[in-house]
Amino acid sequence: MNSEIDNTHNTPVATLLNENIGPHNDCREKLWSALVDFAYWPQRISALQAVVVSDANDLGRGSQLQLDWIDGMQLATVSYWHPGQKLELVFDDQQREVGLRFVLNDGKDAKHIELLVEYEVAEGNSWPILDRLLKRRSSNALKARIRDLVSSFHKLS
């Protein structure tokens, strides 16, 4: 599994969501805390039953997550960790890697934080049409699950 989302090959990084979160005074801190509170992700994502973190006391780059979905188990690795700013996860997803990037940027006004969620699906070795179908299905499922998470962030204020 790669250690970071790879932007050097032909697979484009696509935007899943771009949301303004807030307003409240400590928006960035609250948003970051909620984002990396993996134990509570199942309360925010309806299709997720549990998240087990390999070493919750030393959370950061290299941390391993086990996500138990209603339709199976998935492993993820924290590949990039910049507190209060950026989190990248790389998921092992049926012979292909899926990268998920959360970036917290300053919003257009001082009261909001922009949450940018991007993803990348590594190319497989199957036929191009099948690859496109699998990528579309993966991105649609991922978008639905991330929407659950992001909608819970709007309730932080």
C-alpha positions in Angstrom: 0.0 0.0 0.0 1.4 3.5 -0.9 2.2 5.8 2.0 0.6 8.9 0.4 -1.9 9.8 -2.3 0.1 9.7 -5.5 -0.5 12.7 -7.7 2.3 11.8 -10.1 0.4 9.3 -12.3 -2.5 9.8 -14.8 -5.3 9.1 -12.3 -6.7 12.5 -11.4 -7.6 13.5 -7.9 -11.3 14.3 -7.9 -13.2 16.5 -5.5 -15.9 14.7 -3.5 -17.1 17.7 -1.5 -16.2 21.3 -0.8 -18.2 22.7 2.1 -18.1 25.8 4.3 -18.4 24.8 7.9 -19.3 27.2 10.7 -19.9 29.8 11.8 -18.4 29.7 15.3 -15.3 31.0 17.0 -13.2 27.9 17.2 -14.4 26.2 14.0 -11.0 24.8 12.9 -10.3 23.1 16.3 -13.8 21.7 16.6 -13.8 20.5 13.0 -10.3 18.9 13.3 -11.3 17.2 16.6 -14.4 15.7 15.0 -12.6 14.6 11.9 -9.9 12.6 13.7 -12.3 11.2 16.4 -12.5 8.0 14.5 -14.2 6.2 17.4 -17.3 8.3 16.8 -17.3 8.0 13.0 -19.9 5.2 13.2 -22.3 7.6 14.9 -21.8 10.0 12.0 -21.7 7.5 9.0 -24.8 5.3 8.8 -23.1 2.5 6.9 -20.2 2.2 9.4 -20.6 -0.1 12.4 -17.2 0.3 14.1 -13.7 1.8 13.7 -10.8 0.2 15.5 -7.6 2.2 15.7 -4.3 0.3 16.1 -2.8 2.7 18.6 -5.3 5.4 19.6 -2.8 6.9 22.1 -0.3 7.8 19.3 -2.6 8.8 16.5 -0.8 10.2 13.4 1.0 9.3 10.2 1.2 5.5 9.9 -1.8 4.8 12.2 -3.8 1.8 11.1 -7.6 1.8 11.1 -10.0 -1.1 10.7 -13.4 0.1 9.4 -16.3 -2.4 9.9 -18.9 -1.5 7.3 -22.4 -3.1 7.1 -21.1 -4.8 3.9 -17.6 -5.8 5.1 -14.3 -4.8 6.7 -11.8 -2.4 5.2 -8.3 -1.4 6.3 -6.9 2.2 6.1 -3.6 3.9 6.9 -3.1 7.5 7.8 -0.7 8.6 5.2 -0.5 12.3 6.0 -1.2 14.1 9.2 -0.9 17.9 9.7 -3.0 18.7 12.7 -5.7 21.3 12.1 -5.0 21.4 8.4 -4.8 18.1 6.5 -5.5 14.4 6.9 -5.0 11.7 4.2 -6.1 8.1 4.4 -5.3 5.3 2.0 -7.9 2.5 1.9 -7.2 -1.0 0.7 -10.3 -1.5 -1.5 -10.5 -4.8 -3.4 -7.2 -4.9 -5.3 -7.1 -1.1 -5.8 -6.1 1.7 -3.5 -8.4 4.5 -2.7 -6.9 7.7 -1.3 -9.1 10.2 0.7 -7.9 13.7 1.6 -9.5 16.1 4.0 -8.1 19.6 3.8 -9.2 22.5 6.1 -8.8 25.9 4.5 -9.8 29.3 5.6 -13.2 30.2 4.3 -14.1 33.3 2.4 -14.9 35.0 5.7 -13.1 34.7 9.0 -16.0 32.7 10.6 -16.0 29.7 8.3 -13.6 26.9 7.5 -13.7 25.3 4.1 -13.6 21.5 4.2 -12.3 20.0 0.9 -12.6 16.3 0.5 -10.8 14.7 -2.4 -10.3 11.1 -3.5 -8.2 9.1 -5.9 -8.7 5.5 -7.1 -5.6 3.8 -8.3 -5.9 2.3 -11.8 -6.4 -1.5 -11.9 -5.2 -3.9 -14.5 -8.6 -4.7 -15.8 -10.3 -3.5 -19.0 -10.7 0.3 -19.2 -14.5 0.2 -19.3 -14.7 -2.1 -16.3 -12.2 0.2 -14.5 -14.4 3.3 -15.1 -17.5 1.5 -13.8 -15.7 0.3 -10.7 -14.3 3.7 -10.1 -17.7 5.4 -10.5 -19.3 2.8 -8.2 -16.6 3.4 -5.6 -16.8 7.1 -5.8 -20.6 7.2 -5.5 -20.5 5.0 -2.4 -17.7 7.0 -0.9 -19.5 10.3 -1.6 -22.6 9.0 0.2 -20.7 7.9 3.2 -18.6 11.1 3.4 -21.8 13.2 3.1 -23.0 11.6 6.3 -19.8 12.6 8.1 -19.7 16.2 6.7 -23.4 16.8 7.5 -22.5 16.0 11.2 -19.8 18.7 11.1 -22.4 21.3 10.3 -24.0 20.6 13.7 -20.8 21.5 15.6 -21.6 25.2 15.9 
